[in-house]
């Protein structure tokens, strides 16, 4: 999978939304995501959905991230059909020059694909996101 973990979005509408893809273990997964700014400009909280090829939702989860000087780091979480929690982490290099705050990664994804790596235990792969303006549907 790809994106990350923790707090519910609440009633606030997302500031960002988009699509994601993740590769690893010989598979490509795709879905959608939403995000809102966290407690400061260096944190983001969000949700993600895993979609099948017809667009049907297969799984839902949450994610979070924090930006350090040159790296974005985050975590993702979901529950499987048995109710067990599955979680992992992800990272992304900050482009040069690095945007201020983590929100810069999402704003940059409005015009270019943002990507990085994910890990869950010994499994790892790559991920990519594309963001869409609030008034434009994904793929529109």
N, CA, C and O atoms as a GROMACS GRO file, in nm:
protein
  560
    1UNK      N    1   0.083  -0.117   0.000
    1UNK     CA    2   0.000   0.000   0.000
    1UNK      C    3   0.088   0.123   0.000
    1UNK      O    4   0.207   0.116  -0.032
    2UNK      N    5   0.029   0.234   0.036
    2UNK     CA    6   0.112   0.352   0.028
    2UNK      C    7   0.088   0.452   0.138
    2UNK      O    8   0.181   0.473   0.217
    3UNK      N    9  -0.016   0.510   0.150
    3UNK     CA   10  -0.025   0.625   0.236
    3UNK      C   11  -0.046   0.588   0.382
    3UNK      O   12  -0.046   0.469   0.414
    4UNK      N   13  -0.062   0.680   0.469
    4UNK     CA   14  -0.033   0.666   0.611
    4UNK      C   15  -0.143   0.679   0.716
    4UNK      O   16  -0.256   0.654   0.675
    5UNK      N   17  -0.132   0.713   0.840
    5UNK     CA   18  -0.208   0.681   0.962
    5UNK      C   19  -0.273   0.791   1.045
    5UNK      O   20  -0.240   0.903   1.006
    6UNK      N   21  -0.339   0.790   1.127
    6UNK     CA   22  -0.390   0.812   1.261
    6UNK      C   23  -0.518   0.888   1.289
    6UNK      O   24  -0.612   0.819   1.328
    7UNK      N   25  -0.535   1.005   1.276
    7UNK     CA   26  -0.653   1.073   1.331
    7UNK      C   27  -0.766   1.082   1.229
    7UNK      O   28  -0.741   1.093   1.109
    8UNK      N   29  -0.891   1.079   1.277
    8UNK     CA   30  -1.002   1.097   1.185
    8UNK      C   31  -1.005   1.241   1.134
    8UNK      O   32  -0.955   1.333   1.200
    9UNK      N   33  -1.063   1.259   1.018
    9UNK     CA   34  -1.067   1.391   0.958
    9UNK      C   35  -1.166   1.484   1.025
    9UNK      O   36  -1.150   1.606   1.017
   10UNK      N   37  -1.268   1.431   1.090
   10UNK     CA   38  -1.368   1.515   1.154
   10UNK      C   39  -1.457   1.581   1.050
   10UNK      O   40  -1.463   1.536   0.936
   11UNK      N   41  -1.525   1.686   1.089
   11UNK     CA   42  -1.620   1.751   1.001
   11UNK      C   43  -1.554   1.846   0.902
   11UNK      O   44  -1.618   1.890   0.807
   12UNK      N   45  -1.427   1.877   0.922
   12UNK     CA   46  -1.357   1.970   0.834
   12UNK      C   47  -1.342   1.908   0.696
   12UNK      O   48  -1.306   1.791   0.684
   13UNK      N   49  -1.368   1.985   0.590
   13UNK     CA   50  -1.352   1.931   0.456
   13UNK      C   51  -1.204   1.927   0.420
   13UNK      O   52  -1.127   2.012   0.465
   14UNK      N   53  -1.163   1.829   0.339
   14UNK     CA   54  -1.021   1.815   0.305
   14UNK      C   55  -0.970   1.934   0.226
   14UNK      O   56  -1.041   1.989   0.141
   15UNK      N   57  -0.848   1.973   0.253
   15UNK     CA   58  -0.784   2.079   0.177
   15UNK      C   59  -0.725   2.024   0.048
   15UNK      O   60  -0.709   2.097  -0.049
   16UNK      N   61  -0.692   1.895   0.047
   16UNK     CA   62  -0.635   1.830  -0.070
   16UNK      C   63  -0.704   1.696  -0.091
   16UNK      O   64  -0.758   1.637   0.002
   17UNK      N   65  -0.700   1.650  -0.215
   17UNK     CA   66  -0.752   1.518  -0.250
   17UNK      C   67  -0.684   1.474  -0.378
   17UNK      O   68  -0.629   1.556  -0.451
   18UNK      N   69  -0.688   1.346  -0.406
   18UNK     CA   70  -0.624   1.299  -0.528
   18UNK      C   71  -0.629   1.150  -0.541
   18UNK      O   72  -0.709   1.082  -0.478
   19UNK      N   73  -0.541   1.099  -0.625
   19UNK     CA   74  -0.530   0.956  -0.650
   19UNK      C   75  -0.390   0.911  -0.612
   19UNK      O   76  -0.297   0.992  -0.606
   20UNK      N   77  -0.375   0.782  -0.585
   20UNK     CA   78  -0.246   0.725  -0.550
   20UNK      C   79  -0.228   0.591  -0.620
   20UNK      O   80  -0.326   0.527  -0.659
   21UNK      N   81  -0.104   0.550  -0.634
   21UNK     CA   82  -0.071   0.415  -0.678
   21UNK      C   83   0.049   0.369  -0.597
   21UNK      O   84   0.132   0.449  -0.554
   22UNK      N   85   0.057   0.240  -0.578
   22UNK     CA   86   0.170   0.182  -0.504
   22UNK      C   87   0.208   0.051  -0.572
   22UNK      O   88   0.123  -0.026  -0.615
   23UNK      N   89   0.338   0.027  -0.580
   23UNK     CA   90   0.388  -0.097  -0.637
   23UNK      C   91   0.472  -0.169  -0.534
   23UNK      O   92   0.528  -0.108  -0.443
   24UNK      N   93   0.479  -0.298  -0.549
   24UNK     CA   94   0.558  -0.382  -0.460
   24UNK      C   95   0.504  -0.522  -0.462
   24UNK      O   96   0.384  -0.542  -0.484
   25UNK      N   97   0.589  -0.619  -0.440
   25UNK     CA   98   0.550  -0.760  -0.438
   25UNK      C   99   0.485  -0.802  -0.569
   25UNK      O  100   0.398  -0.890  -0.570
   26UNK      N  101   0.527  -0.740  -0.680
   26UNK     CA  102   0.477  -0.778  -0.811
   26UNK      C  103   0.336  -0.730  -0.842
   26UNK      O  104   0.275  -0.777  -0.938
   27UNK      N  105   0.284  -0.636  -0.764
   27UNK     CA  106   0.148  -0.586  -0.785
   27UNK      C  107   0.148  -0.434  -0.790
   27UNK      O  108   0.239  -0.369  -0.739
   28UNK      N  109   0.045  -0.379  -0.853
   28UNK     CA  110   0.020  -0.236  -0.848
   28UNK      C  111  -0.117  -0.214  -0.788
   28UNK      O  112  -0.215  -0.271  -0.836
   29UNK      N  113  -0.125  -0.134  -0.684
   29UNK     CA  114  -0.252  -0.100  -0.620
   29UNK      C  115  -0.282   0.047  -0.650
   29UNK      O  116  -0.190   0.127  -0.667
   30UNK      N  117  -0.411   0.081  -0.657
   30UNK     CA  118  -0.450   0.219  -0.683
   30UNK      C  119  -0.565   0.259  -0.592
   30UNK      O  120  -0.636   0.175  -0.538
   31UNK      N  121  -0.581   0.390  -0.576
   31UNK     CA  122  -0.691   0.437  -0.495
   31UNK      C  123  -0.700   0.588  -0.493
   31UNK      O  124  -0.642   0.657  -0.578
   32UNK      N  125  -0.773   0.639  -0.395
   32UNK     CA  126  -0.790   0.782  -0.377
   32UNK      C  127  -0.748   0.821  -0.236
   32UNK      O  128  -0.734   0.734  -0.150
   33UNK      N  129  -0.728   0.951  -0.212
   33UNK     CA  130  -0.686   0.998  -0.081
   33UNK      C  131  -0.742   1.138  -0.057
   33UNK      O  132  -0.774   1.212  -0.150
   34UNK      N  133  -0.752   1.173   0.071
   34UNK     CA  134  -0.785   1.308   0.113
   34UNK      C  135  -0.687   1.348   0.223
   34UNK      O  136  -0.628   1.262   0.288
   35UNK      N  137  -0.670   1.478   0.243
   35UNK     CA  138  -0.577   1.526   0.345
   35UNK      C  139  -0.620   1.662   0.397
   35UNK      O  140  -0.679   1.743   0.326
   36UNK      N  141  -0.588   1.685   0.523
   36UNK     CA  142  -0.605   1.816   0.584
   36UNK      C  143  -0.478   1.849   0.661
   36UNK      O  144  -0.404   1.759   0.702
   37UNK      N  145  -0.452   1.976   0.678
   37UNK     CA  146  -0.336   2.019   0.755
   37UNK      C  147  -0.351   1.974   0.899
   37UNK      O  148  -0.460   1.975   0.955
   38UNK      N  149  -0.240   1.933   0.959
   38UNK     CA  150  -0.239   1.891   1.098
   38UNK      C  151  -0.228   2.010   1.191
   38UNK      O  152  -0.274   2.120   1.158
   39UNK      N  153  -0.168   1.989   1.305
   39UNK     CA  154  -0.156   2.094   1.406
   39UNK      C  155  -0.067   2.210   1.362
   39UNK      O  156  -0.082   2.321   1.412
   40UNK      N  157   0.026   2.185   1.270
   40UNK     CA  158   0.113   2.291   1.219
   40UNK      C  159   0.141   2.265   1.071
   40UNK      O  160   0.094   2.165   1.016
   41UNK      N  161   0.217   2.353   1.007
   41UNK     CA  162   0.242   2.341   0.863
   41UNK      C  163   0.330   2.222   0.827
   41UNK      O  164   0.347   2.193   0.709
   42UNK      N  165   0.387   2.154   0.924
   42UNK     CA  166   0.471   2.038   0.898
   42UNK      C  167   0.401   1.905   0.921
   42UNK      O  168   0.465   1.800   0.916
   43UNK      N  169   0.270   1.907   0.947
   43UNK     CA  170   0.197   1.782   0.967
   43UNK      C  171   0.071   1.780   0.882
   43UNK      O  172   0.009   1.883   0.856
   44UNK      N  173   0.035   1.660   0.838
   44UNK     CA  174  -0.085   1.638   0.758
   44UNK      C  175  -0.151   1.510   0.807
   44UNK      O  176  -0.083   1.414   0.843
   45UNK      N  177  -0.285   1.509   0.807
   45UNK     CA  178  -0.365   1.391   0.841
   45UNK      C  179  -0.457   1.362   0.724
   45UNK      O  180  -0.501   1.454   0.654
   46UNK      N  181  -0.488   1.235   0.702
   46UNK     CA  182  -0.576   1.205   0.590
   46UNK      C  183  -0.636   1.067   0.593
   46UNK      O  184  -0.616   0.990   0.687
   47UNK      N  185  -0.710   1.038   0.488
   47UNK     CA  186  -0.769   0.906   0.470
   47UNK      C  187  -0.734   0.857   0.330
   47UNK      O  188  -0.702   0.937   0.242
   48UNK      N  189  -0.742   0.726   0.309
   48UNK     CA  190  -0.717   0.669   0.178
   48UNK      C  191  -0.814   0.555   0.152
   48UNK      O  192  -0.867   0.495   0.246
   49UNK      N  193  -0.837   0.528   0.026
   49UNK     CA  194  -0.925   0.419  -0.017
   49UNK      C  195  -0.851   0.338  -0.122
   49UNK      O  196  -0.789   0.394  -0.213
   50UNK      N  197  -0.858   0.205  -0.110
   50UNK     CA  198  -0.804   0.114  -0.211
   50UNK      C  199  -0.920   0.080  -0.305
   50UNK      O  200  -1.027   0.040  -0.259
   51UNK      N  201  -0.898   0.096  -0.436
   51UNK     CA  202  -1.002   0.070  -0.535
   51UNK      C  203  -0.966  -0.049  -0.623
   51UNK      O  204  -0.849  -0.072  -0.652
   52UNK      N  205  -1.070  -0.125  -0.665
   52UNK     CA  206  -1.045  -0.231  -0.762
   52UNK      C  207  -1.046  -0.169  -0.902
   52UNK      O  208  -1.073  -0.050  -0.916
   53UNK      N  209  -1.016  -0.247  -1.007
   53UNK     CA  210  -1.009  -0.189  -1.142
   53UNK      C  211  -1.139  -0.122  -1.190
   53UNK      O  212  -1.134  -0.038  -1.281
   54UNK      N  213  -1.253  -0.157  -1.132
   54UNK     CA  214  -1.380  -0.095  -1.172
   54UNK      C  215  -1.413   0.028  -1.090
   54UNK      O  216  -1.514   0.094  -1.114
   55UNK      N  217  -1.328   0.061  -0.991
   55UNK     CA  218  -1.352   0.177  -0.906
   55UNK      C  219  -1.426   0.145  -0.777
   55UNK      O  220  -1.459   0.236  -0.701
   56UNK      N  221  -1.452   0.017  -0.750
   56UNK     CA  222  -1.519  -0.023  -0.627
   56UNK      C  223  -1.420  -0.019  -0.510
   56UNK      O  224  -1.307  -0.066  -0.522
   57UNK      N  225  -1.463   0.038  -0.398
   57UNK     CA  226  -1.377   0.047  -0.280
   57UNK      C  227  -1.357  -0.091  -0.217
   57UNK      O  228  -1.454  -0.162  -0.189
   58UNK      N  229  -1.232  -0.128  -0.196
   58UNK     CA  230  -1.197  -0.257  -0.135
   58UNK      C  231  -1.151  -0.242   0.010
   58UNK      O  232  -1.171  -0.333   0.090
   59UNK      N  233  -1.090  -0.130   0.043
   59UNK     CA  234  -1.038  -0.108   0.177
   59UNK      C  235  -1.028   0.042   0.202
   59UNK      O  236  -1.020   0.123   0.109
   60UNK      N  237  -1.030   0.077   0.330
   60UNK     CA  238  -1.019   0.216   0.373
   60UNK      C  239  -0.913   0.224   0.482
   60UNK      O  240  -0.889   0.127   0.552
   61UNK      N  241  -0.852   0.339   0.495
   61UNK     CA  242  -0.754   0.355   0.601
   61UNK      C  243  -0.728   0.501   0.628
   61UNK      O  244  -0.793   0.589   0.572
   62UNK      N  245  -0.633   0.524   0.716
   62UNK     CA  246  -0.594   0.660   0.752
   62UNK      C  247  -0.444   0.674   0.736
   62UNK      O  248  -0.372   0.574   0.729
   63UNK      N  249  -0.398   0.798   0.731
   63UNK     CA  250  -0.255   0.823   0.717
   63UNK      C  251  -0.219   0.954   0.784
   63UNK      O  252  -0.304   1.039   0.807
   64UNK      N  253  -0.093   0.969   0.815
   64UNK     CA  254  -0.042   1.093   0.872
   64UNK      C  255   0.101   1.112   0.824
   64UNK      O  256   0.165   1.018   0.777
   65UNK      N  257   0.150   1.234   0.837
   65UNK     CA  258   0.286   1.261   0.794
   65UNK      C  259   0.342   1.381   0.867
   65UNK      O  260   0.269   1.468   0.915
   66UNK      N  261   0.474   1.385   0.875
   66UNK     CA  262   0.548   1.497   0.934
   66UNK      C  263   0.668   1.523   0.845
   66UNK      O  264   0.733   1.430   0.797
   67UNK      N  265   0.698   1.650   0.823
   67UNK     CA  266   0.813   1.689   0.742
   67UNK      C  267   0.930   1.723   0.832
   67UNK      O  268   0.918   1.800   0.928
   68UNK      N  269   1.045   1.665   0.799
   68UNK     CA  270   1.170   1.707   0.862
   68UNK      C  271   1.243   1.795   0.760
   68UNK      O  272   1.183   1.833   0.659
   69UNK      N  273   1.367   1.827   0.784
   69UNK     CA  274   1.438   1.921   0.696
   69UNK      C  275   1.440   1.878   0.550
   69UNK      O  276   1.407   1.959   0.462
   70UNK      N  277   1.476   1.754   0.521
   70UNK     CA  278   1.489   1.709   0.382
   70UNK      C  279   1.404   1.588   0.347
   70UNK      O  280   1.420   1.529   0.240
   71UNK      N  281   1.314   1.550   0.436
   71UNK     CA  282   1.241   1.426   0.418
   71UNK      C  283   1.100   1.438   0.473
   71UNK      O  284   1.078   1.499   0.578
   72UNK      N  285   1.004   1.380   0.403
   72UNK     CA  286   0.870   1.364   0.458
   72UNK      C  287   0.859   1.220   0.505
   72UNK      O  288   0.897   1.128   0.433
   73UNK      N  289   0.808   1.201   0.625
   73UNK     CA  290   0.792   1.066   0.680
   73UNK      C  291   0.649   1.051   0.729
   73UNK      O  292   0.592   1.144   0.787
   74UNK      N  293   0.591   0.935   0.705
   74UNK     CA  294   0.454   0.914   0.747
   74UNK      C  295   0.425   0.770   0.780
   74UNK      O  296   0.512   0.683   0.771
   75UNK      N  297   0.301   0.747   0.817
   75UNK     CA  298   0.254   0.613   0.850
   75UNK      C  299   0.114   0.596   0.794
   75UNK      O  300   0.040   0.693   0.779
   76UNK      N  301   0.077   0.471   0.764
   76UNK     CA  302  -0.058   0.441   0.719
   76UNK      C  303  -0.112   0.326   0.803
   76UNK      O  304  -0.037   0.249   0.861
   77UNK      N  305  -0.244   0.316   0.807
   77UNK     CA  306  -0.308   0.212   0.887
   77UNK      C  307  -0.441   0.172   0.825
   77UNK      O  308  -0.509   0.255   0.764
   78UNK      N  309  -0.478   0.045   0.840
   78UNK     CA  310  -0.608  -0.007   0.798
   78UNK      C  311  -0.639  -0.130   0.882
   78UNK      O  312  -0.554  -0.175   0.959
   79UNK      N  313  -0.757  -0.184   0.869
   79UNK     CA  314  -0.795  -0.310   0.933
   79UNK      C  315  -0.832  -0.410   0.824
   79UNK      O  316  -0.899  -0.374   0.727
   80UNK      N  317  -0.788  -0.535   0.840
   80UNK     CA  318  -0.823  -0.637   0.742
   80UNK      C  319  -0.963  -0.693   0.772
   80UNK      O  320  -1.029  -0.648   0.866
   81UNK      N  321  -1.006  -0.790   0.693
   81UNK     CA  322  -1.140  -0.847   0.708
   81UNK      C  323  -1.161  -0.913   0.844
   81UNK      O  324  -1.275  -0.925   0.889
   82UNK      N  325  -1.054  -0.954   0.911
   82UNK     CA  326  -1.062  -1.016   1.043
   82UNK      C  327  -1.056  -0.913   1.155
   82UNK      O  328  -1.061  -0.949   1.273
   83UNK      N  329  -1.045  -0.785   1.120
   83UNK     CA  330  -1.037  -0.679   1.220
   83UNK      C  331  -0.897  -0.652   1.272
   83UNK      O  332  -0.879  -0.571   1.362
   84UNK      N  333  -0.797  -0.719   1.216
   84UNK     CA  334  -0.660  -0.697   1.260
   84UNK      C  335  -0.605  -0.570   1.196
   84UNK      O  336  -0.631  -0.542   1.079
   85UNK      N  337  -0.530  -0.493   1.273
   85UNK     CA  338  -0.470  -0.370   1.223
   85UNK      C  339  -0.349  -0.402   1.138
   85UNK      O  340  -0.261  -0.478   1.178
   86UNK      N  341  -0.344  -0.343   1.020
   86UNK     CA  342  -0.227  -0.350   0.932
   86UNK      C  343  -0.173  -0.208   0.924
   86UNK      O  344  -0.249  -0.113   0.909
   87UNK      N  345  -0.042  -0.193   0.933
   87UNK     CA  346   0.015  -0.059   0.928
   87UNK      C  347   0.153  -0.064   0.865
   87UNK      O  348   0.216  -0.170   0.856
   88UNK      N  349   0.199   0.052   0.823
   88UNK     CA  350   0.331   0.062   0.763
   88UNK      C  351   0.376   0.206   0.763
   88UNK      O  352   0.310   0.293   0.820
   89UNK      N  353   0.487   0.231   0.698
   89UNK     CA  354   0.542   0.366   0.694
   89UNK      C  355   0.574   0.403   0.550
   89UNK      O  356   0.575   0.318   0.461
   90UNK      N  357   0.600   0.532   0.529
   90UNK     CA  358   0.639   0.579   0.397
   90UNK      C  359   0.731   0.700   0.410
   90UNK      O  360   0.732   0.767   0.513
   91UNK      N  361   0.807   0.726   0.306
   91UNK     CA  362   0.895   0.843   0.303
   91UNK      C  363   0.892   0.904   0.164
   91UNK      O  364   0.857   0.839   0.065
   92UNK      N  365   0.930   1.032   0.157
   92UNK     CA  366   0.947   1.102   0.030
   92UNK      C  367   1.058   1.204   0.048
   92UNK      O  368   1.063   1.275   0.148
   93UNK      N  369   1.147   1.212  -0.048
   93UNK     CA  370   1.252   1.313  -0.046
   93UNK      C  371   1.191   1.449  -0.078
   93UNK      O  372   1.102   1.458  -0.163
   94UNK      N  373   1.235   1.551  -0.012
   94UNK     CA  374   1.191   1.687  -0.043
   94UNK      C  375   1.257   1.731  -0.172
   94UNK      O  376   1.378   1.715  -0.188
   95UNK      N  377   1.180   1.786  -0.266
   95UNK     CA  378   1.243   1.837  -0.389
   95UNK      C  379   1.331   1.957  -0.358
   95UNK      O  380   1.315   2.021  -0.253
   96UNK      N  381   1.423   1.988  -0.448
   96UNK     CA  382   1.508   2.106  -0.432
   96UNK      C  383   1.455   2.217  -0.520
   96UNK      O  384   1.437   2.195  -0.639
   97UNK      N  385   1.429   2.334  -0.468
   97UNK     CA  386   1.434   2.367  -0.326
   97UNK      C  387   1.313   2.308  -0.255
   97UNK      O  388   1.205   2.297  -0.314
   98UNK      N  389   1.330   2.272  -0.129
   98UNK     CA  390   1.223   2.210  -0.053
   98UNK      C  391   1.114   2.313  -0.023
   98UNK      O  392   1.144   2.423   0.025
   99UNK      N  393   0.986   2.279  -0.050
   99UNK     CA  394   0.878   2.369  -0.014
   99UNK      C  395   0.871   2.384   0.138
   99UNK      O  396   0.914   2.295   0.211
  100UNK      N  397   0.818   2.495   0.184
  100UNK     CA  398   0.804   2.511   0.329
  100UNK      C  399   0.684   2.431   0.375
  100UNK      O  400   0.575   2.442   0.319
  101UNK      N  401   0.705   2.350   0.475
  101UNK     CA  402   0.598   2.269   0.532
  101UNK      C  403   0.562   2.150   0.446
  101UNK      O  404   0.588   2.147   0.326
  102UNK      N  405   0.503   2.050   0.510
  102UNK     CA  406   0.460   1.930   0.440
  102UNK      C  407   0.353   1.959   0.338
  102UNK      O  408   0.344   1.890   0.236
  103UNK      N  409   0.273   2.060   0.364
  103UNK     CA  410   0.167   2.094   0.269
  103UNK      C  411   0.225   2.126   0.131
  103UNK      O  412   0.154   2.114   0.031
  104UNK      N  413   0.351   2.166   0.125
  104UNK     CA  414   0.416   2.192  -0.003
  104UNK      C  415   0.421   2.070  -0.092
  104UNK      O  416   0.409   2.083  -0.213
  105UNK      N  417   0.440   1.951  -0.034
  105UNK     CA  418   0.440   1.827  -0.113
  105UNK      C  419   0.305   1.810  -0.181
  105UNK      O  420   0.299   1.776  -0.299
  106UNK      N  421   0.197   1.832  -0.107
  106UNK     CA  422   0.063   1.815  -0.163
  106UNK      C  423   0.032   1.923  -0.265
  106UNK      O  424  -0.030   1.895  -0.368
  107UNK      N  425   0.075   2.046  -0.239
  107UNK     CA  426   0.054   2.153  -0.336
  107UNK      C  427   0.134   2.128  -0.463
  107UNK      O  428   0.086   2.156  -0.573
  108UNK      N  429   0.256   2.076  -0.449
  108UNK     CA  430   0.337   2.043  -0.566
  108UNK      C  431   0.271   1.933  -0.648
  108UNK      O  432   0.286   1.929  -0.770
  109UNK      N  433   0.199   1.842  -0.581
  109UNK     CA  434   0.133   1.732  -0.650
  109UNK      C  435   0.015   1.779  -0.735
  109UNK      O  436  -0.043   1.700  -0.810
  110UNK      N  437  -0.022   1.908  -0.725
  110UNK     CA  438  -0.124   1.963  -0.815
  110UNK      C  439  -0.072   1.972  -0.958
  110UNK      O  440  -0.149   1.963  -1.053
  111UNK      N  441   0.060   1.991  -0.974
  111UNK     CA  442   0.116   2.009  -1.108
  111UNK      C  443   0.211   1.897  -1.150
  111UNK      O  444   0.244   1.885  -1.268
  112UNK      N  445   0.256   1.815  -1.055
  112UNK     CA  446   0.345   1.705  -1.090
  112UNK      C  447   0.323   1.590  -0.994
  112UNK      O  448   0.276   1.610  -0.882
  113UNK      N  449   0.357   1.470  -1.037
  113UNK     CA  450   0.342   1.352  -0.952
  113UNK      C  451   0.445   1.359  -0.840
  113UNK      O  452   0.563   1.385  -0.865
  114UNK      N  453   0.401   1.335  -0.716
  114UNK     CA  454   0.492   1.323  -0.601
  114UNK      C  455   0.509   1.175  -0.573
  114UNK      O  456   0.412   1.100  -0.583
  115UNK      N  457   0.629   1.131  -0.538
  115UNK     CA  458   0.649   0.989  -0.514
  115UNK      C  459   0.747   0.964  -0.402
  115UNK      O  460   0.813   1.055  -0.353
  116UNK      N  461   0.755   0.838  -0.362
  116UNK     CA  462   0.843   0.798  -0.254
  116UNK      C  463   0.842   0.647  -0.238
  116UNK      O  464   0.810   0.575  -0.333
  117UNK      N  465   0.876   0.600  -0.120
  117UNK     CA  466   0.879   0.457  -0.092
  117UNK      C  467   0.792   0.426   0.029
  117UNK      O  468   0.767   0.512   0.112
  118UNK      N  469   0.744   0.301   0.037
  118UNK     CA  470   0.666   0.254   0.152
  118UNK      C  471   0.730   0.128   0.206
  118UNK      O  472   0.807   0.061   0.138
  119UNK      N  473   0.695   0.097   0.332
  119UNK     CA  474   0.746  -0.025   0.396
  119UNK      C  475   0.644  -0.077   0.495
  119UNK      O  476   0.577   0.000   0.564
  120UNK      N  477   0.632  -0.209   0.501
  120UNK     CA  478   0.551  -0.278   0.601
  120UNK      C  479   0.628  -0.403   0.639
  120UNK      O  480   0.632  -0.500   0.563
  121UNK      N  481   0.688  -0.401   0.757
  121UNK     CA  482   0.774  -0.513   0.796
  121UNK      C  483   0.890  -0.521   0.697
  121UNK      O  484   0.956  -0.421   0.670
  122UNK      N  485   0.915  -0.639   0.642
  122UNK     CA  486   1.021  -0.657   0.544
  122UNK      C  487   0.978  -0.629   0.401
  122UNK      O  488   1.059  -0.640   0.309
  123UNK      N  489   0.853  -0.593   0.382
  123UNK     CA  490   0.802  -0.565   0.248
  123UNK      C  491   0.818  -0.416   0.217
  123UNK      O  492   0.802  -0.332   0.305
  124UNK      N  493   0.849  -0.386   0.092
  124UNK     CA  494   0.863  -0.246   0.055
  124UNK      C  495   0.835  -0.228  -0.093
  124UNK      O  496   0.832  -0.324  -0.170
  125UNK      N  497   0.814  -0.102  -0.130
  125UNK     CA  498   0.784  -0.071  -0.269
  125UNK      C  499   0.784   0.079  -0.290
  125UNK      O  500   0.836   0.155  -0.209
  126UNK      N  501   0.724   0.120  -0.399
  126UNK     CA  502   0.718   0.262  -0.436
  126UNK      C  503   0.574   0.309  -0.438
  126UNK      O  504   0.482   0.229  -0.457
  127UNK      N  505   0.554   0.438  -0.420
  127UNK     CA  506   0.420   0.497  -0.428
  127UNK      C  507   0.428   0.629  -0.504
  127UNK      O  508   0.536   0.688  -0.517
  128UNK      N  509   0.314   0.674  -0.553
  128UNK     CA  510   0.304   0.803  -0.622
  128UNK      C  511   0.166   0.860  -0.595
  128UNK      O  512   0.068   0.785  -0.583
  129UNK      N  513   0.157   0.993  -0.587
  129UNK     CA  514   0.028   1.059  -0.572
  129UNK      C  515   0.015   1.171  -0.674
  129UNK      O  516   0.114   1.227  -0.720
  130UNK      N  517  -0.108   1.201  -0.708
  130UNK     CA  518  -0.144   1.317  -0.789
  130UNK      C  519  -0.255   1.388  -0.713
  130UNK      O  520  -0.349   1.323  -0.668
  131UNK      N  521  -0.246   1.518  -0.698
  131UNK     CA  522  -0.348   1.596  -0.628
  131UNK      C  523  -0.437   1.668  -0.730
  131UNK      O  524  -0.394   1.695  -0.842
  132UNK      N  525  -0.561   1.700  -0.690
  132UNK     CA  526  -0.656   1.770  -0.774
  132UNK      C  527  -0.714   1.888  -0.698
  132UNK      O  528  -0.738   1.878  -0.578
  133UNK      N  529  -0.737   1.999  -0.768
  133UNK     CA  530  -0.800   2.113  -0.702
  133UNK      C  531  -0.939   2.076  -0.652
  133UNK      O  532  -1.002   1.986  -0.707
  134UNK      N  533  -0.989   2.143  -0.547
  134UNK     CA  534  -1.119   2.110  -0.491
  134UNK      C  535  -1.233   2.115  -0.591
  134UNK      O  536  -1.331   2.041  -0.576
  135UNK      N  537  -1.224   2.201  -0.693
  135UNK     CA  538  -1.335   2.216  -0.788
  135UNK      C  539  -1.323   2.124  -0.909
  135UNK      O  540  -1.405   2.134  -1.001
  136UNK      N  541  -1.223   2.035  -0.912
  136UNK     CA  542  -1.204   1.946  -1.026
  136UNK      C  543  -1.205   1.801  -0.978
  136UNK      O  544  -1.127   1.765  -0.890
  137UNK      N  545  -1.292   1.716  -1.036
  137UNK     CA  546  -1.293   1.576  -0.995
  137UNK      C  547  -1.167   1.503  -1.041
  137UNK      O  548  -1.112   1.537  -1.146
  138UNK      N  549  -1.120   1.404  -0.964
  138UNK     CA  550  -1.004   1.324  -1.009
  138UNK      C  551  -1.032   1.266  -1.146
  138UNK      O  552  -1.141   1.214  -1.172
  139UNK      N  553  -0.935   1.274  -1.232
  139UNK     CA  554  -0.949   1.223  -1.368
  139UNK      C  555  -1.022   1.320  -1.460
  139UNK      O  556  -1.037   1.292  -1.579
  140UNK      N  557  -1.069   1.435  -1.406
  140UNK     CA  558  -1.147   1.530  -1.485
  140UNK      C  559  -1.065   1.637  -1.546
  140UNK      O  560  -1.118   1.724  -1.615
   0.00000   0.00000   0.00000
